[in-house]
Each structure stands twice: as structure tokens, then as C-alpha cells.
Amino acid sequence: MKIVKNIFLSLALCSFSIISFAGEGMWLPLLLKSLNEGEMQSMGMKLSAEDIYSVNKSSLKDAIVHFGGFCTSEIISSEGLMLTNHHCGYGQIQSHSSIDNNMLKNGFWAMTKEEELANPGLFARFINRIDDVTEMALAGVKEGMSDKERQSIIDKNLEAVKKNYTLEEFQDVMIRPFYNGNQYFAFVTTTFNDVRLVGAPPESIGKFGSDTDNWVWPRHTGDFSLFRIYAGPDNKPADYSADNVPYKPKHFLPISLDGVEEDDFTLIFGFPGRTNQYLPGVAVEQTMNTLNPAKIKIRDTALKIIDKYMREDEEVRIQYASKFARVANYWKKWIGENQGLKSTDALGRKAKFEADFVKNNESENGKSLLTAFNKAYNDIEEVALTRDYYQEIAIRNIELLNMQRAIRSLVSRYDENGEKGYTDFLPRVKGYLDGFYKNYQPKIDQEVFAALTEMYGSEAKEMYIPKTLKTASMASKEGYRALADQIYTNTLFTDHVKVTEVLDLTPEQAVAKIKNDAAYKLGVEWESLYNSTIADPYSRQKNEIDSLQRIYMQSIIETFPKQKFYPDANSTMRVTYGQVKGYRPKDAVHYTPVTYLDGVIEKYVPDDYEFDVSDKLLQLHRTKDYGQYADTNGKVPVCFIGSNHTTGGNSGSPAIDAHGNLIGLNFDRVWEGTMSDINYDPSICRNIMVDARYILFIVDKYAGAGHLIDEMKLVHPKKDMKVTETIPKKKKTWKWWKR
């Protein structure tokens, strides 16, 4: 089987597409001209591909920002004002909050630039250009090479490619594989490290509906926050300084006041995290029936415990708000994903595609590949399941054990490099612990520990259970609770003061005390067993699956040469396009695509942490004091949905209209369509966006931050277009216009 060296070149010549619904897929912006421009314009787009992505002139890409590496944001003023989701800025808002100044509850609005708040560690990254480096990356790669040999050559090639770029100190070049390693693209980036908090609505707006409405439509959440990028006097990136000035962007997005109607064109620009559209059916079945149910069960148990304490204590609610949201997010996503995979018959669709693949494949490779996949996924299932149990329990949901990873790294550096290794790494550990203990309650963690270790002891095979947990299970019916009490009572790691005192000892004394700690011993014991019985076997088997997936992807493209396949998301810049669309999730239910402030009031429950509404917002609704932000029916739109193909990482992505203006802010997907990471289906896959007019309404009428509105460029593209259409199309007039 020959190596595919330029997949996109062959795709650009194709006239037939596998995609049955206009707009499916996450596309590289530099290839829109050859692959997507025609379809996008047929759906109503008035822009050209170069208006979206250009290296020769300012374009939409110059307003799109990778926010902290985990979300997307966009520039909306000539002074570096940046819009992203409330949940993307949540950690920063929380870090500035306290009982006396609860910005999560009350919101925050800087009325002058001097009041804008610095956020150490937060960065804003732009993409300067994207280059196809496939030919150089795969130079010397030959058929029949082992995966290790292949990767070794590619790694050397990529290092050589990077050396071809001349970069400034604030620039970097990142090279990422596409199509499971069959193609490579380089991304030249510029990173700004002075990013300041400008504004955030209270949780009653920014998280309205909270966990109940998460992943759900109809939605009424004002999920937005505002930051600003600061630069040095030369407009280049600089470390934080009081002398820095607002960044002057190459491009910023005007904001449309005309709103949306069903079937309007929508473009989402951002950094989607990860999708797996080309998995074989056996992998999807394993996800549905084995892995997702286990993870859902673990998080469900932890969330119920945390929720109980959050409802009892306001301080706990502040401390655990971000952690709870993080854990709950994918818990609910996995539930919806499973339901969506079943309701759209994902396994049946995979089976049909694989039958066509085997039928059209010119050799026996198709059948043998699927047979190899079946064996590989059967072989990995046990360790994959146990791996998920360990990672969900010992790493993600028991905070004491998760924190131990940093301590084990410190001890490891002492064991390997002596006092120097220890003292060099110690400041990083202390910094991490300062943040950890600020939002840590041992009594909550202890209860989670008891519940989840008992789950692990009952679900995992004996060979995967550490001796300490086995002993607890045999001790008594309450063995796991007794173990939790013993560890949390005696460990020094539940107390920041005690930990600090130990870390202030000499390295030798500190390491001796740490190694004798009960929690540390359990962490070491469990991690060692995990590495030998789970991690190593999983890694070997996963490498085999990844190799099969690369060959399978290559074979799919060669088997269906007239079909167009988009690359899976991998946190690189992508464009996805669609239309404002309602949907029918089940019999007799039809969701329209826009929600309004009236719906917020309908959901309002006084003093409820999810559905409470401030007096100010109630008053604005009661008096209909909407300013210029109401639609033609006199109502304030809050959210709308579209058919854009999005995933995690698209949080904060701009929703852009046919003319290149901001119309909304992407922040979620509908629950019935969360399986779009694996199986996009046009009937129920919808992304959820905050309407730009609601954002402006909150900033202006609710917060009284009209100075921020003054920075922005507000436009009426639909009204302007109607005016243009009424101009008589006389020959003389158009000759004058062309001049």
C-alpha cells in the first residue's frame, strides 16, 4: 500500500463528497479555497476564502485566539478587547474571588483600564500562518518499516523542518499530524502573556441553568466573559508590566445587531480539541458499552458527594464551583453521547460503511484490517477499562491522591539528582500546593475517597488492586471508610501548614518524612501496580491500534478516491460552517432555534443556585429597557443553535455571519448530539451559541459598562444589504460604482 503524501491535493480535485449534509466537518482554513469555498457560498456566505484565511493581508484568522490553550476567544475591538466564554475564564474569575469580594456571585466590570486584572500564566496565542510540510515530514519513510523506525525518521525530519523557520522570541512553530499521521502541517504562532480580566457577568447570568441545563436545549445562559491583551510599546508580546498598552490587532470582528433567522449562514472559527470520526465499529461499541458507563458511574458518585457539601456551605460552593463544573461537564457529555450513538444507530452506520469498504477495497487488506481491529480491541478492553477506573478515581476525583503526583515528582528528583534536583523543583511544587489548598476541603475528599476506593475494589480484577485496598475490603463491611479515616487523620497532606513545615526541612529530612506518610505510601503502591499491570500493557496495545488506525485511514482514502474526508480535530485551528437550524430530538418535539430573555424569567426560581435571577435583570425585563438590543419583535434574544460541527476547544469560538461579523459566541452542544465527536448526524447535532445582542445588552444595560460598547464596531449587515438591493441597477450607476 503506497504512502499518501498529499491527501489534500487529491481531495481538492474531487467533485463528489461523502458528506451528506452541507457543513459537516472541521476544515483547515488555508484549504478552504480548494475544498469548501463553493459550498460555503452556496449556503449564503458572502466572503471569499481569502477573507477568512490569508497570510498576505488581514483576515478573520487574525482575530481568532487560542485562549490559554484550552478554549477559543476572539478580538472584538481595535484595543485588544477579547471575548470568550464565562466557563473559559472561570478559573481566572474564581482566583480573584473571595467571601468578601465574590466575583463569581456578583460579577466584575472594570470601568477603567487601570481596574483590569492581571492573570499570571494565562496566554493568548495567534496563528500567523499554516504550512503543509507533509513531503518533508515523510521523506525517507518507506513501506514495510516498523512503527518505531517510521516515527524515528519523522521526528528527525520535523526537527529539520522547524530549523527552516526564522522566529522571534515570542514565536513558535508547532507541527501536528493529520489523518492519523498520513499528513503534517506546521503552525507558526505568536503568544501574548499579558492577558487581563475586563468583565464577567454574575453566575446567575454566566452560569444560568448551571448543571441542569448543561448540554441542554432550550438554553438561556449568558456564557461570556471579557479579557484584554496587552503588549509592549512596540505592540509586540511582553511580560506583564504596568507600562504595557492594549494590543492593536491586525483584525477585529465587527458585531452585528441584526441577529439571526433560521437558515442563516454560520461560521465557527476556533481550536476544536479531539474527534474520532473514523474509528472502526468495534471501537465505538467498546466506548458505548464498556468505557463510558464505567466513567459515568464514577463521576456520578463523586458529584453527588460534592454537591451535598456545596449546597450546605457558601464557602465550599465557591471553592468547589470550578472543580464541580469540570467533573460534571464530561459526566453529562458521556451520558448524552451514549444516548445519541444509540438513537442514530451509530453501530449500524459503521457496519454499513465497513461493508462498503471491504467490497470496494481492491485487495484483502480491507477485511484483514477489520479483523485485526476486532482482535486488538478485544485484547485491550480489560486494561482499557481498568485504566479508566484508575485515572478517574486516583487522578481525577480523589484530590489527595492526585496531589501526591506532584510530591512523588519532588521525591523522584531527590532520589535521582540529590539535593540540587530537589531544591530546583521545590518552588514549582510549593506554587502548585498554594493553589491546591486554597480550594481544598479534606472532609469532602475523604468521603469521595471511601466511596470510590470501594468501587474500585469491587469492580477491578484482583491483580489490579493494591494490597492496601485489598486489606481494607477484607477488614469489615466498613473497611474502606475505616481506611479513609485512618489515612486522612494521619497524613500530613491534608494540612497546608504541616506540608509547608516539612518542605522547609532539609531535603533529606523532608523526603524521609514524606516517604513515611500513609497517603504517600498508598499513592506510590497504587501507581507502581498501575504502571506494571495496566499502563505498560495498555501502551503497547494502544500503539498497535494507532498503527492500524493510520493504515486504515490511508486505506479508506485510497478505497474511496472520489470522496472528501475532513481531518479529525487535534486542537489546531479549524473552520466549521453551517446554518441556524432547529431540530426534532424525538416524536412530537420540535425545538425552534432561538431563545429569549422571556425564557430566563420563566425558568427563574428565587434563591436557587442554578436558576436565580438578580433584581436588576428582573427590572430590565419588567420595564422592557432593552435599548438597541431587542429584535424586531421587541424581545431580547439570548441563545441560538446551528448545525456547525463543534467539540471541546470550540468553547469561546465566534459565531460569524455571512459577511464576517460576530453574531454569537459558541459555548455548548445539545445533549442529543454530543456523539458528534464520534458520529456526526445532521438530524440532531447542534451547537449552542450566546446571541451577540444578549452579550451587548448585559454589558451595556445590566452592567453599565457602556465604555466597552464604545470600543466595538456595531453594524447592520442585513439592513445595509437591503438598502444596497434597492439601488437602481442602471448601467451608468454601476460603471460609476466600479470606478
N, C-alpha and C positions, 0 to 999 in steps of 0.2 A: 504494500500500500504506500503510495508516494506521499511525501510530506506536503501539506498545503501551505505554501509560502505567502500567498496573498489572497486570503479569503474574500476580503472586501472588494478587490478588483473584480473577481468573478461575480460577486453579488451585484455589483454596480451595473452589470450588463444584463441582469435578469429582468424579465418583464412579468413573470408570474411570482406571486408571493404565497407562502404557506399561511400567512396571517389572514384569518378570515374576518377580522374586524379592524377597520381603519384605526391606526394609532397604537395598536399593541406593540410593546417593546420599549427598550431603553437604549437609545442610539447615541453613538459618539457624535458630538456636534460638528467636527471637521468633515464628516462624511455625509452630512445632510444633503448637500448639493447633488451627489450621485445617487443616493438611496431614497431620500424621503421628501425632498422639496416639492415635487409634483403632487404627491398625495396630500401633504400638508396644505398646499394652496387649494386643492380641490375641496378641502374641508373648511375653507374660509379664510385661511391665513393670508394676510396682505404683505408679509415680509418676504425677503429673499433669504436664502441660506446664509449669505454673507452678512446680512443684518444680524443674524443670530451668532455666528462664529466667524471672526476674521482676525488675522494677525497683522493686517496692513492698516486697519482703521478701527476706531472704537466700535464695539458691537455689544450685544446683550451679554455675552460671556464676561465682559469686563465689569459687570455689575453683580456677578454671582460669586459668592464667597463660601468657602468651606469653613464653617463655624466651629472652631475647637477640634476639628477632625471628626466630629460625631453628628453634626447637623449641617444644614444649609442656611444661608442668610443672603440678603441682597441689599445693595446700596440704593437708597431712595432719596438722596439729596446731594447737592454739589459740595456738601460739607461732611461727607463720610458717614452720614446717618444710616444705620443698618437695622433692618427688620428681620426678626426671626421669631420662632415660637416661644411662648411663655415656658413651655416644658423644656425647651433647649437652654434657656437662660436660668432655669430653676435653681441649679446649684449655685450660681453666682448671686441670685436674689436671696437665697437661703443664707449664704455666707455673710451677707450684710445685715441679716435679721437677728433680732434678739427679742426677749419678752417685752422690753421697753420700747423697742423700735421694730415692730413686726412687719417687715415689708411684704412678707408673703400674704399676710392678712389684709394689710392696709394699702398695699401698692406703693410705688415710688415714682416720682416725677422730678427730674432735675429741671429747675426753672431757669438755670443759667448753666453755661458750660463748666463753670467752676464747681458746680454741685455734682457733676457727673463722676461716677465712682470707678476707680481702677479695679481690675480683676487679674491679679498675678497668675500667670500660667495659661490664660485664655488667649488664643491667637485667631487671626483671620487670614485665610490663605486664598490667593487668587491663582488662576491658571493663565499663564502667559501664552502658551502655545502647546499643541499636541502634535507629535510626530509618529508616523508609522516606522518602527525600527525592526520589523519582522525579519527582513532579509539579513540584516547584520546579526540579530539575536540568534538566528538558526543556522548561521554559517558554520559548516563543518558537521552539522547533525546529519546522521545517516540512518537509513532503515536498518533494523537489527541491533541497534545499540541498546545496552541496558539503560534503565531509567537513571541510574547513578551516573553513567558515562554521559548521557544526554544532558542531564542537568549541570554537570560539571562544565561542559563546553558552553552551555548557555550562560552560566554565571560569569565565566571569563569574558564572553562576548559582551555581556551587559556592562561589565566594568569598563571595557574598552569604549563602548558607546557613550557612557557618562563622561569620559575624558574628552570627548569631542565638543562638549558644551563649555562655553566660557560664561561663568556665572559670577554675579556679585554676591557678597557675603550673606545677604538676606534671601538669596535664591537657591533653589534646589532642583534636581531633576529626579523624578520617580518613574521607574519603568514597571509596568504591570502586564501580566499575561492575560490574554483573552482567549475565548473558546478553549478553555482547559489547557492552555499552553501551546496552542497552534498559531497564535499571533501575539505580537508585543507592541505596545505603544508607550512612548515617553511623554511625560507631562512636566513641563518647565513651570515652576511655581515661584511666587513671591509671597513672603509671610510677614504680616504685621503683628507685633506682640503687645502693643498698647491699645487695648480694647476696653472701653469704659461703658458702664451701665448708664443709660439715659432715662429709661422709663419702663414701668411694668404695671399692668393693672392689678388690682387685688385678686386673690384666688377666687373670689365669688364671681369674677368675670373670666380670668385667665384659666381657671380650672372648673368652671361651672359644669356641673354634672359629674365631675371627678371620675371615680371608678365605675359608677353605674352606667354612665354614658360613654365611657371609653370604648372605642371601636364601634360605636353605635350611630345609626341614623334613624330619626332626625336628631341633629346636634345643634347646640346653642352655646358653644364655647368660644370666648374671645381669646384664643390661644396665641397671644403675641407678646413680644417684648421688644424694646428698642435699645440698641447699643451704638457706639460711635467708634470709628477707627481714628487713631491719632498717629501722626507721622512727625518726622523731624522737620526743621525749617525748609529742607530741600524736597519735601513731600515723599521722602523715602522712609522705609521702615526704620524705627529706632526703639530702643528700650524705653520703658516708661520714664518720663520726665515731665516736670511741671511746665517746661518750656516747649513741649510738643504742641503741635497745632492740628486741627481737624484735617483729615486726609482729603485731597481733591481727586476724585475718581476720574478715570477715563470715560466712564459712562455711569449714569444712574437711571433708575426706572421712573418715568412719569406715572402718576396714579390716575386711573380712570374713575370718574364719578358717574359714568353711565350704567355701570352694573352689568349683570348677565341675564340672558334669556336661554331657554332650552335650545340646544343645538349650536350655541355659540362655540367658536373655536377656543381651545385652552391649551397652553403650552406650559409644561412644568420643567424647570431647569434646576439641576442640583446634583447631589452626590449620593445616589442610592447605594445602600450597603451591600447586600448579598441576595441573589436569587439563584434558583436551581431549576430552570425550566426544562433542562434536557436530561434529567435523571431517568433511569430505567424504571419500569413499573415496580420491580421488586424493592427498590429503594423507597418509593412513595408508600408502598404497603407497609414497610417496616416503620416509617415515620408515623403513619396513621395509627397503626395497631399496637405498636410496642413502645416507641420512644416518647411520643407526645403524651400519651396517657400517664406515663410514669412522672414526667416533669410537671404535668398539671397537678397531679396528686400531691407532690412535694410542696409546691408553691401554695396550693390551696391551704395546706396545713399551717404553713408559716404565716400566711397572710391573715388567717383568722385570729391567730395569737396576737400579732402586731396590731391589728385593727381594734381588738378589745382594749388594749392599753391606750391607743391613740384617742379613743372615744372618751376615756376616763380622765385624761390629763392633757391640758393645752400645751405644756412644755414638751411633753412626749410627742404630741402631734407635730410640733414644729421640728423637733429633732428627727423624726422618722418620716416626715412627709415625702422627702425626695426618695428615700430608700423604699418606702412602701410603693410609690408610683413606679419605680424602676422594676420591682419584683412583679407587681400586678400587671404591668404592661404586656409582657410576653406570656404570662399565665393566661390572660384572656385571649391573646392573639392565638395561642395554640389551640384553645377550645374552638374558636371560630374557624381556624384553619382546618381542623378535622371535620367540622360540620360542612364546610364548603367543599372539601375534597370529596366527601360522600355525596352531597347533593348534586354536584356536577359530574358525577361518575368519572372521577379522575383516573381510576384504575382501568375502567373500560376504554377510555380515550387513549391511555398509554398502550393498552393491549392492541388496539386497532393500529396505532402508529407503528408499533413494533412488528406487527404482521405485515404491514406495507413495507417496512424497512427490510425485512427478510426477503419478501417477494421481489423487491426491486434491486436488491444487492446482487451484483454480478458474480460474486463468489460465495463460498460458505462462511465468509467472515461474519456476516450478519447474524446468522444462527449461533455460531460459536461464541460471539461476543456476548449475546444474551444469556447463553448457558453459563459462561464464565461469571457474568454478573450474579446470576442466581446462586452459584456456589459461594462467591465472595461475600455476598450479603448474608447468606446463611451462616458462614463461618464467623463473621464479625458480630452477629447480633448479641450474643451473650456479653461480650466485653463492651460493646457499644452501650448496652443498657446499663451495665454496672458503672461504666464511665460517667453516664449522665447522672446516675444516683450519687456518685461521689462528688462530682462537680457541683450539682445542685445543693447538696447537703453540706459538705465540708468546705466548699469555697464560696458559694453564693448566698447561703441562707443562715449558716451559723457564723456569726461575726467573730467570735473568739477564735475559731479555727482559721478563718480567713486572715485575720490579723497576724496569726502565727507565721504565715508565709514570709512576711517582712522580717520577723525575728529570726526565722531559720536562715534567711539570706545573710543576715548580720553574723550569725554564728558561723555559717559556712565560710564567710570571708576571713573570720578569725582562724578557723581550722586550716584554711588553705594558704593564707598570706600573713598570719600573725597579727600583731598589734596594728601595723600600718593598714592592713586590709580592713580591720575593724574600725579604726578611727576615721578612715576615709569615707566609709559608708554610713557611719553613725548619724551625721547630720540629716541625711535623707530619711532615715528611719524615724528620727525624732520629729521631723516635719510631718511625716505621714501620721504618726501617733497623735500629734496635736489635733489634726483634723478628725481622726478616728474617735477620740474620746469626747470631742465636742458634741457628738451626736450618738452617744452610746449609753444604753441602759442595760446593765448586767442581768437584772431580773427578767427582762423580756427575752434576752438572748438565752438565758438558762432554760426557760420554758420551751423555746424553739429547739434547743439542743436535745432536751429529753424526748420530745415528740419525734424529731427527725432521725435521731440515732436509733430509736426503737423501730422506725420504719425501715431503716437500712438493715438492721439486724434481722428483721422478719422477711425482707424481700430479696436480699443478696444471697448468693450461694456461700456456703461456709468458707470456702477457700479465699473469698474476698473480704471477709470480716476480720478486723483487727482483734487481737486477743483481749484487749481491754473491753471491747463491746461484747465479745462472747461471754466474758466473765459476768458482765452486768446482766446479760439475758438469762444466765443460769442462776443468778443470786436470788431473785424473787420476782413476783409479779410487778413490783415497782422498781425493778433493778435499774432501769435507765434513768428514772427520776432520782434514785439514790446516787447514781454515778454523776449525774448533773450537779446535784447538791454538793457532792464531795469535791468535784473539780472546781466549781465556781466559788466555793467557800475558801478553798486553799490556794488557788492560783493567784499570783501577783498581777496577772494580766487583765484583771477586771478593774484595776485601780491605777489611774494615770500617775498619781503621786508615787506609788510604790514602784512602778515601772521606771519612772524618771530617776528615782533614788538608785535603783540597780544599775541603770545605764550610766550613772555618774561615777560608778566604781571603776577601778582599773579594768581593762578588757579581760584579764584573766579571772578576776573575781566575778565580774558580771556574767561571763559565759558559764562559769561554774554554777551560779545561782539559776540561770536560765535553763540549763540542761537538767536541773533537778526539779523543775516545775512540772506539776501533773498535767496541765494543759499542753505544755510544750512537748512532753513525752508522748501524749496521745497524738498530737499533730505529726510528730516525726514517725511514730509507729504506723499510723494510717497512711501517710504519704509514701513511706517506703514500701508498704504492701501494695499500694495502688500502682506505683511505678513498675514493680516487678511482675505483678499479675494482671494488670489492666492496661496501663499506659503503653508499655513496650509492645505487647501483642497487638493492641489497637493500632498503634503507629505503623507496624509492619503491614497489617491487613488493610489499613486505610491507604497506604502508599500503593498497594496493588489495585485497589478500587480506583484511585485517582489516575493511575496509568491506563486502566480500562476505559475510564471516562474520557480521557484525552483521545484515545484511539476511536472510541465510539462517536465523539463529536466530529472528528475528522471524517469518519466513515459516513455519518449522516449527511454531511455537506456534499461529499462525493457521490452518494447514492441519489440525492435529490438536487442535481445541479441547477435546476430552474427555480428553486425555492429560496426564499430570503429568510435568513436566520439572524436574529439580533443577539449580541453577546450578553451573557449573564452579568448582573451588576457586581461590581467589585470595589465600591467606594470611589470610583473615578467619575469625572464629570459626564453627565448624560442629559439628553433631552428626551422627554416623552410628551406626546401630543394626543389630544382627544377632544371631546366636546362636553358641554354641560348636559348631563343626562340624568333623568330619574331612573328608577328600576322597580322590578316586581320580585321581591325575595321569596314569596310563597303565594299560594292561592288566595285570591281576593284582596291582596295587599299591594297597593301601588304607592310608592314614595315619589313625591314631586321633588325637584332638585334644589329648592331654596327654602331656608327657614328665616324667621323674623323675630324681632325683639318681643313681639306679642307672645311668642312661644316660650321665651325666657320667663315671662310673667306667669304663664300658665303652669310652668314647672316649679315656680317659686314655693319653697317651704321654709317659713321663718325658723332661724336658729339651726337649720340642718347644714352640716359642714359641706355637703355636696350641692345643695340647691337653694342656699340662702341668697338673698339679693340685697344690696345696700339701699339705704333710703334715697341716696342721690339718684341711683338708676331708676328706682320706682317713681321718683318725682319727675324725671325727664320723660318717662313713658306716660305718666298721668297727664302732663301738660303738653305732650307732643312737641317738646322742644328739641327738634331733630336737626335744625339748621339745614345745610345743603346736602345732608347725607341720607335723606329719605328717598325712596324710589318714586315712580310716577303715581303709585297708589297711596303715597303718604306714609309708608311703613319703612322701618329701618331693617334692611337685610342683615342677617347675622352670619350664616354659613351657606355654602352651596356645594354640590357634588359634581364630579365629572368622571369621564371614562379613562382618565390618564392612568398609565401603568406605573405605580409607585411602590416604594417599600421603605424600610427604616433607613435613615440618612436623608430621605426626602423631606423630613420634618424641617420646616422653615423655608422650603423651596417656594419661589414666587410662582403664582398662577398669573400667566401673561396672556393678554388678549391678542387678537389677530393683528393688531397694529404695534405690538411691542410695549404696551402699557401694563402696569400692575393692576390686576383686578381682584386678587386674593392671595391668601397665604396658606399653603398646603400644611396640614398637620396630622392627618389620620387617614384610615381606610374604613370602609363599612365592614362590620363583623362578618357578614355572609361571604365577603370577598377576600378575606385575609389569606386565603390559599393562593393568591396571585403570585406569591414567591415561587410556587411550585407549578401551578396550573392556572394561568390567567384564563378567565372566562368572561366574555363581554356582557353576559346577561346580568351578572351580579357584582362584578369587580368595579368599585367606585372609590375614588379618593375624595377626602373631605377637606374643604378649604374655608378659612375665615374670609368673609367678604371684606374687601378693602374699605368700603364705606363704613362698616361697623368699627374697624380699627380707627379710622379718622374721627368718627363720632365719639368714641371713648376718649381719644387723645384730646380732642377739642372741647366737646360739650361736657363730658364727665370729669376729666382731669384738669381742664382749664389750661392745657399746655398748648395754646394756640401758636406760640412761637415756633413750635416744631412743625406745625402745619405750614407756617410761612416759609420754612426751608424747602418744602416739597413743591413739585410741579404738578398741579391738578389739571386734568384735561377732560374733554368731552369728545372722544373719537367718533362715537355714533352720531351725535348731533352735528359735528363738523362734516362727517361724511354725507349726511342728508342734505346739508347746505350745499356742498360741492355738487351733489347729484342734481340740484335744481338749477345750476348754471346752464344756460342755453349752450348747446354744443355746436355753435356756429364755427364754420371753418376759420374765419378770421380770428375769432376769440382764441381758438386752440393754437393757432400759429403764434399769437402773442404770448400765450401761456408757455409754450415750448421755449421761447426766447428767454 
